[in-house]
Amino acid sequence: HGPFLSFSENQVALAATALVTWKRRSGFCSICGGPCTLGSAGHARTCQTCKAVSFPRSDPAMICAVSNRANDKILLARSPRHPEGVMTTLAGFVEAGETFEACVAREVLEETG
């Protein structure tokens, strides 16, 4: 199996998804509730009431390859959202206040038991 999208197609799809989701969820100011307008080529919103500026979220995430001691095998997982036979390395979002190391340990446990 090859990749579903090329590297550049994947980058465009990720950026578009993030911006569309942010635009859909951020029409009003999180500080005063006033309406916001887009600026900076769609990468910022400014509140028309209090002038606060907001930007798209950036959620830290990790992807890791868990290997055996000989470093000649890695642990792969199967997700029901992927086509049959597709296995992936482990990945996940870093929780607020969590180190990347703790995130790796938590995700390995969550995804593999």
TILODREN-490689 format. One record per atom (N, C-alpha, C): x, y, z; residue number from 1; atom name. Coordinates in steps of 0.02 Angstrom, whole numbers, plus 32768, in hexadecimal, padded with zeros to 4 digits. Example, Ala and Ser with C-alpha at 12.3 -4.5 7.8 and 13.67 -1.06 7.14 Angstrom:
<recs>
rec xx:8294; yy:7EE4; zz:8186; resi:1; name:N $
rec xx:8267; yy:7F1F; zz:8186; resi:1; name:CA $
rec xx:8294; yy:7F5B; zz:8186; resi:1; name:C $
rec xx:8282; yy:7F90; zz:8162; resi:2; name:N $
rec xx:82AC; yy:7FCB; zz:8165; resi:2; name:CA $
rec xx:8285; yy:8002; zz:818A; resi:2; name:C $
</recs>
This chain:
<recs>
rec xx:802A; yy:7FC4; zz:8000; resi:1; name:N $
rec xx:8000; yy:8000; zz:8000; resi:1; name:CA $
rec xx:802B; yy:803E; zz:8000; resi:1; name:C $
rec xx:801C; yy:806D; zz:7FD5; resi:2; name:N $
rec xx:803F; yy:80AD; zz:7FD4; resi:2; name:CA $
rec xx:8018; yy:80E0; zz:7FFC; resi:2; name:C $
rec xx:8032; yy:811C; zz:8002; resi:3; name:N $
rec xx:800E; yy:8151; zz:8027; resi:3; name:CA $
rec xx:7FCD; yy:8164; zz:8003; resi:3; name:C $
rec xx:7F9C; yy:817A; zz:802B; resi:4; name:N $
rec xx:7F5C; yy:818F; zz:800F; resi:4; name:CA $
rec xx:7F64; yy:81D0; zz:7FE8; resi:4; name:C $
rec xx:7F8E; yy:81FD; zz:8001; resi:5; name:N $
rec xx:7F9B; yy:823D; zz:7FE1; resi:5; name:CA $
rec xx:7FE6; yy:8248; zz:7FDC; resi:5; name:C $
rec xx:7FFC; yy:826F; zz:7FAD; resi:6; name:N $
rec xx:8043; yy:8281; zz:7FAA; resi:6; name:CA $
rec xx:8051; yy:82AF; zz:7FE5; resi:6; name:C $
rec xx:8091; yy:82BB; zz:7FF3; resi:7; name:N $
rec xx:80A4; yy:82E7; zz:802A; resi:7; name:CA $
rec xx:8085; yy:832C; zz:8023; resi:7; name:C $
rec xx:808A; yy:834A; zz:7FE8; resi:8; name:N $
rec xx:806F; yy:838E; zz:7FDF; resi:8; name:CA $
rec xx:8023; yy:838E; zz:7FE2; resi:8; name:C $
rec xx:8002; yy:835B; zz:7FC6; resi:9; name:N $
rec xx:7FB9; yy:8357; zz:7FCB; resi:9; name:CA $
rec xx:7FA3; yy:8350; zz:8014; resi:9; name:C $
rec xx:7FC9; yy:832A; zz:803B; resi:10; name:N $
rec xx:7FB9; yy:8321; zz:8082; resi:10; name:CA $
rec xx:7FC0; yy:8363; zz:80A7; resi:10; name:C $
rec xx:7FF5; yy:8389; zz:8099; resi:11; name:N $
rec xx:7FFF; yy:83CA; zz:80BA; resi:11; name:CA $
rec xx:7FC6; yy:83FA; zz:80AB; resi:11; name:C $
rec xx:7FB0; yy:83FC; zz:806C; resi:12; name:N $
rec xx:7F79; yy:8428; zz:8059; resi:12; name:CA $
rec xx:7F38; yy:8412; zz:807B; resi:12; name:C $
rec xx:7F2B; yy:83D1; zz:807C; resi:13; name:N $
rec xx:7EEE; yy:83B7; zz:809C; resi:13; name:CA $
rec xx:7EEE; yy:83C6; zz:80E6; resi:13; name:C $
rec xx:7F26; yy:83BD; zz:8108; resi:14; name:N $
rec xx:7F2A; yy:83CC; zz:8150; resi:14; name:CA $
rec xx:7F1E; yy:8416; zz:815E; resi:14; name:C $
rec xx:7F3F; yy:8441; zz:8138; resi:15; name:N $
rec xx:7F36; yy:8489; zz:8142; resi:15; name:CA $
rec xx:7EEE; yy:849E; zz:8134; resi:15; name:C $
rec xx:7ED2; yy:8485; zz:80FE; resi:16; name:N $
rec xx:7E8D; yy:8497; zz:80ED; resi:16; name:CA $
rec xx:7E5C; yy:8480; zz:8122; resi:16; name:C $
rec xx:7E64; yy:8443; zz:813A; resi:17; name:N $
rec xx:7E38; yy:8429; zz:816F; resi:17; name:CA $
rec xx:7E3D; yy:8453; zz:81AE; resi:17; name:C $
rec xx:7E7A; yy:8464; zz:81C2; resi:18; name:N $
rec xx:7E83; yy:848C; zz:81FF; resi:18; name:CA $
rec xx:7E63; yy:84D1; zz:81F8; resi:18; name:C $
rec xx:7E6E; yy:84F1; zz:81BF; resi:19; name:N $
rec xx:7E53; yy:8535; zz:81B6; resi:19; name:CA $
rec xx:7E07; yy:8534; zz:81B0; resi:19; name:C $
rec xx:7DEB; yy:8505; zz:818B; resi:20; name:N $
rec xx:7DA2; yy:8501; zz:8184; resi:20; name:CA $
rec xx:7D81; yy:84F4; zz:81C8; resi:20; name:C $
rec xx:7D9D; yy:84C5; zz:81EE; resi:21; name:N $
rec xx:7D82; yy:84B6; zz:8230; resi:21; name:CA $
rec xx:7D86; yy:84F3; zz:825E; resi:21; name:C $
rec xx:7DBF; yy:8515; zz:825E; resi:22; name:N $
rec xx:7DC7; yy:8551; zz:8287; resi:22; name:CA $
rec xx:7D96; yy:8587; zz:8273; resi:22; name:C $
rec xx:7D8E; yy:8593; zz:8232; resi:23; name:N $
rec xx:7D5F; yy:85C7; zz:821B; resi:23; name:CA $
rec xx:7D17; yy:85B7; zz:822E; resi:23; name:C $
rec xx:7D05; yy:8578; zz:822A; resi:24; name:N $
rec xx:7CC1; yy:8563; zz:823C; resi:24; name:CA $
rec xx:7CB3; yy:856D; zz:8287; resi:24; name:C $
rec xx:7CE6; yy:8564; zz:82B0; resi:25; name:N $
rec xx:7CDD; yy:8566; zz:82F9; resi:25; name:CA $
rec xx:7CED; yy:85A9; zz:831A; resi:25; name:C $
rec xx:7D06; yy:85D9; zz:82F5; resi:26; name:N $
rec xx:7D1F; yy:8615; zz:8316; resi:26; name:CA $
rec xx:7D01; yy:8656; zz:82FA; resi:26; name:C $
rec xx:7CC2; yy:8656; zz:82EC; resi:27; name:N $
rec xx:7CA2; yy:8692; zz:82D1; resi:27; name:CA $
rec xx:7C98; yy:86C9; zz:8305; resi:27; name:C $
rec xx:7C9E; yy:86B7; zz:8345; resi:28; name:N $
rec xx:7C94; yy:86E7; zz:837A; resi:28; name:CA $
rec xx:7CCE; yy:86E7; zz:83AA; resi:28; name:C $
rec xx:7CDC; yy:871F; zz:83C8; resi:29; name:N $
rec xx:7D14; yy:8729; zz:83F5; resi:29; name:CA $
rec xx:7D0D; yy:86FF; zz:8434; resi:29; name:C $
rec xx:7D43; yy:86DD; zz:8447; resi:30; name:N $
rec xx:7D42; yy:86B5; zz:8484; resi:30; name:CA $
rec xx:7D49; yy:86E0; zz:84C3; resi:30; name:C $
rec xx:7D58; yy:8720; zz:84BB; resi:31; name:N $
rec xx:7D5F; yy:874C; zz:84F5; resi:31; name:CA $
rec xx:7D1E; yy:8771; zz:8504; resi:31; name:C $
rec xx:7D01; yy:8791; zz:84D1; resi:32; name:N $
rec xx:7CC5; yy:87BA; zz:84DE; resi:32; name:CA $
rec xx:7C87; yy:87A2; zz:84B9; resi:32; name:C $
rec xx:7C8D; yy:8773; zz:848B; resi:33; name:N $
rec xx:7C54; yy:8759; zz:8466; resi:33; name:CA $
rec xx:7C42; yy:8780; zz:8428; resi:33; name:C $
rec xx:7C68; yy:87B5; zz:8419; resi:34; name:N $
rec xx:7C59; yy:87DE; zz:83DE; resi:34; name:CA $
rec xx:7C69; yy:87B9; zz:839E; resi:34; name:C $
rec xx:7C4E; yy:87D2; zz:8366; resi:35; name:N $
rec xx:7C5B; yy:87B2; zz:8325; resi:35; name:CA $
rec xx:7CA4; yy:87BE; zz:830F; resi:35; name:C $
rec xx:7CC0; yy:878D; zz:82EC; resi:36; name:N $
rec xx:7D04; yy:8792; zz:82D4; resi:36; name:CA $
rec xx:7D06; yy:8792; zz:8288; resi:36; name:C $
rec xx:7D38; yy:87B4; zz:826D; resi:37; name:N $
rec xx:7D42; yy:87B5; zz:8225; resi:37; name:CA $
rec xx:7D87; yy:8798; zz:8216; resi:37; name:C $
rec xx:7D8D; yy:877B; zz:81DA; resi:38; name:N $
rec xx:7DCC; yy:875E; zz:81C5; resi:38; name:CA $
rec xx:7DFE; yy:8793; zz:81AF; resi:38; name:C $
rec xx:7E3E; yy:8785; zz:81BA; resi:39; name:N $
rec xx:7E74; yy:87B0; zz:81A3; resi:39; name:CA $
rec xx:7EB1; yy:8785; zz:8196; resi:39; name:C $
rec xx:7EE8; yy:87A4; zz:8185; resi:40; name:N $
rec xx:7F28; yy:8780; zz:8179; resi:40; name:CA $
rec xx:7F1F; yy:8745; zz:814A; resi:40; name:C $
rec xx:7EFE; yy:8751; zz:8112; resi:41; name:N $
rec xx:7EF2; yy:871E; zz:80DF; resi:41; name:CA $
rec xx:7ECE; yy:86E1; zz:80FB; resi:41; name:C $
rec xx:7EA1; yy:86ED; zz:812B; resi:42; name:N $
rec xx:7E79; yy:86B6; zz:8147; resi:42; name:CA $
rec xx:7E9B; yy:8692; zz:8181; resi:42; name:C $
rec xx:7ED4; yy:86AC; zz:8199; resi:43; name:N $
rec xx:7EF8; yy:868B; zz:81CF; resi:43; name:CA $
rec xx:7EF2; yy:86AE; zz:8212; resi:43; name:C $
rec xx:7EC5; yy:86DE; zz:8218; resi:44; name:N $
rec xx:7EB8; yy:8700; zz:8258; resi:44; name:CA $
rec xx:7E71; yy:871A; zz:8257; resi:44; name:C $
rec xx:7E54; yy:8721; zz:8292; resi:45; name:N $
rec xx:7E11; yy:873F; zz:829A; resi:45; name:CA $
rec xx:7E18; yy:8778; zz:82CC; resi:45; name:C $
rec xx:7DF6; yy:87B0; zz:82BD; resi:46; name:N $
rec xx:7DF7; yy:87E9; zz:82EA; resi:46; name:CA $
rec xx:7DB0; yy:87F7; zz:8302; resi:46; name:C $
rec xx:7DA8; yy:87FE; zz:8344; resi:47; name:N $
rec xx:7D67; yy:880E; zz:8360; resi:47; name:CA $
rec xx:7D55; yy:8856; zz:8350; resi:47; name:C $
rec xx:7D1A; yy:8861; zz:8336; resi:48; name:N $
rec xx:7D03; yy:88A4; zz:8325; resi:48; name:CA $
rec xx:7CF1; yy:88CD; zz:8362; resi:48; name:C $
rec xx:7CE8; yy:88AC; zz:839C; resi:49; name:N $
rec xx:7CD5; yy:88CF; zz:83D9; resi:49; name:CA $
rec xx:7D12; yy:88E2; zz:8403; resi:49; name:C $
rec xx:7D3A; yy:88B0; zz:8416; resi:50; name:N $
rec xx:7D73; yy:88BD; zz:8444; resi:50; name:CA $
rec xx:7DB6; yy:88BD; zz:8420; resi:50; name:C $
rec xx:7DB7; yy:88AF; zz:83E0; resi:51; name:N $
rec xx:7DF3; yy:88AF; zz:83B6; resi:51; name:CA $
rec xx:7E26; yy:8878; zz:83C6; resi:51; name:C $
rec xx:7E12; yy:8845; zz:83ED; resi:52; name:N $
rec xx:7E3E; yy:880C; zz:83FB; resi:52; name:CA $
rec xx:7E4A; yy:87E6; zz:83BA; resi:52; name:C $
rec xx:7E87; yy:87CE; zz:83B1; resi:53; name:N $
rec xx:7E99; yy:87A8; zz:8375; resi:53; name:CA $
rec xx:7EA3; yy:875F; zz:838A; resi:53; name:C $
rec xx:7E86; yy:8732; zz:8363; resi:54; name:N $
rec xx:7E8E; yy:86EA; zz:8371; resi:54; name:CA $
rec xx:7EAA; yy:86C8; zz:8333; resi:54; name:C $
rec xx:7ECA; yy:868F; zz:833F; resi:55; name:N $
rec xx:7EEB; yy:8669; zz:830A; resi:55; name:CA $
rec xx:7ED4; yy:8620; zz:830D; resi:55; name:C $
rec xx:7EDE; yy:85FA; zz:82D7; resi:56; name:N $
rec xx:7ECB; yy:85B3; zz:82D8; resi:56; name:CA $
rec xx:7EF1; yy:858E; zz:830F; resi:56; name:C $
rec xx:7ED1; yy:855B; zz:8329; resi:57; name:N $
rec xx:7EF0; yy:8530; zz:835C; resi:57; name:CA $
rec xx:7F2A; yy:850A; zz:833E; resi:57; name:C $
rec xx:7F5A; yy:84FC; zz:8368; resi:58; name:N $
rec xx:7F91; yy:84D0; zz:8355; resi:58; name:CA $
rec xx:7F96; yy:849B; zz:838B; resi:58; name:C $
rec xx:7F7E; yy:8460; zz:837C; resi:59; name:N $
rec xx:7F7C; yy:842A; zz:83AE; resi:59; name:CA $
rec xx:7FBA; yy:8400; zz:83A8; resi:59; name:C $
rec xx:7FE5; yy:83FF; zz:83DC; resi:60; name:N $
rec xx:8021; yy:83D6; zz:83D9; resi:60; name:CA $
rec xx:800F; yy:838C; zz:83D5; resi:60; name:C $
rec xx:8033; yy:8369; zz:83AB; resi:61; name:N $
rec xx:8027; yy:8321; zz:83A2; resi:61; name:CA $
rec xx:806A; yy:82FE; zz:839B; resi:61; name:C $
rec xx:8069; yy:82BD; zz:83A4; resi:62; name:N $
rec xx:80A6; yy:8296; zz:839C; resi:62; name:CA $
rec xx:8097; yy:8258; zz:8374; resi:62; name:C $
rec xx:80CC; yy:823F; zz:8353; resi:63; name:N $
rec xx:80CA; yy:81FF; zz:8332; resi:63; name:CA $
rec xx:810A; yy:81DC; zz:8345; resi:63; name:C $
rec xx:8106; yy:819C; zz:8353; resi:64; name:N $
rec xx:8143; yy:817A; zz:836B; resi:64; name:CA $
rec xx:8148; yy:8134; zz:834D; resi:64; name:C $
rec xx:8184; yy:811C; zz:834C; resi:65; name:N $
rec xx:8192; yy:80D7; zz:8338; resi:65; name:CA $
rec xx:81AD; yy:80B4; zz:8377; resi:65; name:C $
rec xx:8186; yy:8087; zz:8392; resi:66; name:N $
rec xx:819B; yy:8061; zz:83CD; resi:66; name:CA $
rec xx:81BF; yy:8023; zz:83B3; resi:66; name:C $
rec xx:81FF; yy:801D; zz:83C6; resi:67; name:N $
rec xx:8227; yy:7FE5; zz:83AC; resi:67; name:CA $
rec xx:8238; yy:7FB4; zz:83E3; resi:67; name:C $
rec xx:824D; yy:7F78; zz:83CE; resi:68; name:N $
rec xx:8265; yy:7F46; zz:83FE; resi:68; name:CA $
rec xx:82AD; yy:7F57; zz:8412; resi:68; name:C $
rec xx:82C8; yy:7F33; zz:8442; resi:69; name:N $
rec xx:830C; yy:7F41; zz:845A; resi:69; name:CA $
rec xx:8341; yy:7F3A; zz:8424; resi:69; name:C $
rec xx:8337; yy:7F0C; zz:83F5; resi:70; name:N $
rec xx:8367; yy:7F02; zz:83BE; resi:70; name:CA $
rec xx:8360; yy:7F39; zz:8389; resi:70; name:C $
rec xx:832B; yy:7F60; zz:838F; resi:71; name:N $
rec xx:831D; yy:7F97; zz:8361; resi:71; name:CA $
rec xx:8315; yy:7F7F; zz:8318; resi:71; name:C $
rec xx:82F9; yy:7F42; zz:8311; resi:72; name:N $
rec xx:82EE; yy:7F28; zz:82CD; resi:72; name:CA $
rec xx:82A4; yy:7F1C; zz:82BD; resi:72; name:C $
rec xx:8278; yy:7F2D; zz:82ED; resi:73; name:N $
rec xx:8230; yy:7F27; zz:82E3; resi:73; name:CA $
rec xx:820F; yy:7F63; zz:8304; resi:73; name:C $
rec xx:81D5; yy:7F79; zz:82E7; resi:74; name:N $
rec xx:81AE; yy:7FAD; zz:8307; resi:74; name:CA $
rec xx:8167; yy:7F96; zz:8311; resi:74; name:C $
rec xx:8147; yy:7FB3; zz:8343; resi:75; name:N $
rec xx:8102; yy:7FA3; zz:8354; resi:75; name:CA $
rec xx:80D4; yy:7FCB; zz:8326; resi:75; name:C $
rec xx:80A7; yy:7FA8; zz:8304; resi:76; name:N $
rec xx:8075; yy:7FC8; zz:82DA; resi:76; name:CA $
rec xx:8030; yy:7FBA; zz:82F6; resi:76; name:C $
rec xx:8000; yy:7FE5; zz:82E7; resi:77; name:N $
rec xx:7FBC; yy:7FDC; zz:82FF; resi:77; name:CA $
rec xx:7F8C; yy:7FDF; zz:82C4; resi:77; name:C $
rec xx:7F52; yy:7FC2; zz:82CD; resi:78; name:N $
rec xx:7F1E; yy:7FC1; zz:829A; resi:78; name:CA $
rec xx:7EE2; yy:7FE9; zz:82B3; resi:78; name:C $
rec xx:7ECE; yy:801C; zz:828E; resi:79; name:N $
rec xx:7E94; yy:8044; zz:829F; resi:79; name:CA $
rec xx:7E59; yy:802F; zz:8274; resi:79; name:C $
rec xx:7E1D; yy:802B; zz:8291; resi:80; name:N $
rec xx:7DE3; yy:8019; zz:8269; resi:80; name:CA $
rec xx:7DD2; yy:804D; zz:8234; resi:80; name:C $
rec xx:7DEB; yy:808A; zz:823A; resi:81; name:N $
rec xx:7DDC; yy:80BD; zz:8208; resi:81; name:CA $
rec xx:7E08; yy:80B7; zz:81C9; resi:81; name:C $
rec xx:7E3B; yy:808D; zz:81CC; resi:82; name:N $
rec xx:7E67; yy:8082; zz:8192; resi:82; name:CA $
rec xx:7E51; yy:8044; zz:816B; resi:82; name:C $
rec xx:7E62; yy:8041; zz:812B; resi:83; name:N $
rec xx:7E50; yy:8005; zz:8104; resi:83; name:CA $
rec xx:7E71; yy:7FC6; zz:8120; resi:83; name:C $
rec xx:7E52; yy:7F8F; zz:8113; resi:84; name:N $
rec xx:7E6C; yy:7F4E; zz:812A; resi:84; name:CA $
rec xx:7EB4; yy:7F46; zz:8114; resi:84; name:C $
rec xx:7EDE; yy:7F2E; zz:8141; resi:85; name:N $
rec xx:7F24; yy:7F22; zz:8131; resi:85; name:CA $
rec xx:7F53; yy:7F5D; zz:813C; resi:85; name:C $
rec xx:7F37; yy:7F98; zz:8149; resi:86; name:N $
rec xx:7F61; yy:7FD3; zz:8155; resi:86; name:CA $
rec xx:7F72; yy:7FD7; zz:819F; resi:86; name:C $
rec xx:7FB2; yy:7FD8; zz:81AE; resi:87; name:N $
rec xx:7FCB; yy:7FDE; zz:81F2; resi:87; name:CA $
rec xx:7FF2; yy:801F; zz:81F7; resi:87; name:C $
rec xx:7FF1; yy:803E; zz:8232; resi:88; name:N $
rec xx:8014; yy:807F; zz:823B; resi:88; name:CA $
rec xx:803D; yy:807F; zz:827B; resi:88; name:C $
rec xx:806B; yy:80AE; zz:827D; resi:89; name:N $
rec xx:808E; yy:80BA; zz:82BC; resi:89; name:CA $
rec xx:805D; yy:80DC; zz:82EB; resi:89; name:C $
rec xx:8071; yy:80E5; zz:8329; resi:90; name:N $
rec xx:8044; yy:8102; zz:835B; resi:90; name:CA $
rec xx:804A; yy:814E; zz:835B; resi:90; name:C $
rec xx:8012; yy:8170; zz:8366; resi:91; name:N $
rec xx:8011; yy:81B9; zz:8365; resi:91; name:CA $
rec xx:7FD8; yy:81D1; zz:8391; resi:91; name:C $
rec xx:7FDD; yy:8210; zz:83A4; resi:92; name:N $
rec xx:7FA7; yy:822C; zz:83CC; resi:92; name:CA $
rec xx:7FB4; yy:8275; zz:83DE; resi:92; name:C $
rec xx:7F83; yy:8294; zz:83FC; resi:93; name:N $
rec xx:7F88; yy:82DA; zz:8411; resi:93; name:CA $
rec xx:7FA5; yy:82DE; zz:8457; resi:93; name:C $
rec xx:7FCE; yy:8310; zz:8461; resi:94; name:N $
rec xx:7FEC; yy:831D; zz:84A3; resi:94; name:CA $
rec xx:7FB8; yy:8344; zz:84CC; resi:94; name:C $
rec xx:7FA8; yy:832B; zz:8507; resi:95; name:N $
rec xx:7F79; yy:834D; zz:8534; resi:95; name:CA $
rec xx:7F99; yy:838A; zz:8554; resi:95; name:C $
rec xx:7F71; yy:83B9; zz:856A; resi:96; name:N $
rec xx:7F8B; yy:83F5; zz:858B; resi:96; name:CA $
rec xx:7FB4; yy:83E1; zz:85C8; resi:96; name:C $
rec xx:7FF0; yy:83FB; zz:85CD; resi:97; name:N $
rec xx:801C; yy:83EC; zz:8606; resi:97; name:CA $
rec xx:8041; yy:83AA; zz:8602; resi:97; name:C $
rec xx:8037; yy:8385; zz:85CD; resi:98; name:N $
rec xx:8056; yy:8343; zz:85C5; resi:98; name:CA $
rec xx:8098; yy:8349; zz:859E; resi:98; name:C $
rec xx:80CB; yy:8325; zz:85B3; resi:99; name:N $
rec xx:8109; yy:8323; zz:858D; resi:99; name:CA $
rec xx:8100; yy:82F5; zz:8551; resi:99; name:C $
rec xx:812B; yy:82FD; zz:851F; resi:100; name:N $
rec xx:8127; yy:82D0; zz:84E5; resi:100; name:CA $
rec xx:8135; yy:8288; zz:84FA; resi:100; name:C $
rec xx:8163; yy:827F; zz:852A; resi:101; name:N $
rec xx:8173; yy:823C; zz:8541; resi:101; name:CA $
rec xx:8137; yy:821B; zz:8563; resi:101; name:C $
rec xx:8113; yy:8242; zz:858C; resi:102; name:N $
rec xx:80D7; yy:8227; zz:85AD; resi:102; name:CA $
rec xx:80A0; yy:8219; zz:8579; resi:102; name:C $
rec xx:809C; yy:8243; zz:8546; resi:103; name:N $
rec xx:806C; yy:8238; zz:8510; resi:103; name:CA $
rec xx:807A; yy:81F6; zz:84EC; resi:103; name:C $
rec xx:80BA; yy:81E9; zz:84DD; resi:104; name:N $
rec xx:80CC; yy:81AB; zz:84BC; resi:104; name:CA $
rec xx:80B6; yy:816F; zz:84E6; resi:104; name:C $
rec xx:80C6; yy:8171; zz:8527; resi:105; name:N $
rec xx:80B4; yy:813A; zz:8553; resi:105; name:CA $
rec xx:8068; yy:8130; zz:8556; resi:105; name:C $
rec xx:8042; yy:8167; zz:855B; resi:106; name:N $
rec xx:7FF9; yy:8163; zz:855E; resi:106; name:CA $
rec xx:7FDC; yy:8149; zz:851D; resi:106; name:C $
rec xx:7FF3; yy:8162; zz:84E4; resi:107; name:N $
rec xx:7FD9; yy:814C; zz:84A3; resi:107; name:CA $
rec xx:7FE9; yy:8103; zz:8496; resi:107; name:C $
rec xx:8025; yy:80EC; zz:84A8; resi:108; name:N $
rec xx:8036; yy:80A5; zz:849F; resi:108; name:CA $
rec xx:8005; yy:807A; zz:84C7; resi:108; name:C $
rec xx:7FF8; yy:808E; zz:8505; resi:109; name:N $
rec xx:7FC8; yy:8068; zz:852F; resi:109; name:CA $
rec xx:7F82; yy:806B; zz:8511; resi:109; name:C $
rec xx:7F6B; yy:80A6; zz:84FE; resi:110; name:N $
rec xx:7F27; yy:80AD; zz:84E2; resi:110; name:CA $
rec xx:7F1E; yy:8086; zz:84A1; resi:110; name:C $
rec xx:7F4F; yy:8087; zz:8476; resi:111; name:N $
rec xx:7F47; yy:806A; zz:8433; resi:111; name:CA $
rec xx:7F58; yy:8020; zz:8430; resi:111; name:C $
rec xx:7F7E; yy:8007; zz:8461; resi:112; name:N $
rec xx:7F92; yy:7FC1; zz:845E; resi:112; name:CA $
rec xx:7F7E; yy:7F99; zz:849B; resi:112; name:C $
rec xx:7F6B; yy:7FBA; zz:84D1; resi:113; name:N $
rec xx:7F58; yy:7F97; zz:850E; resi:113; name:CA $
rec xx:7F95; yy:7F85; zz:8534; resi:113; name:C $
</recs>
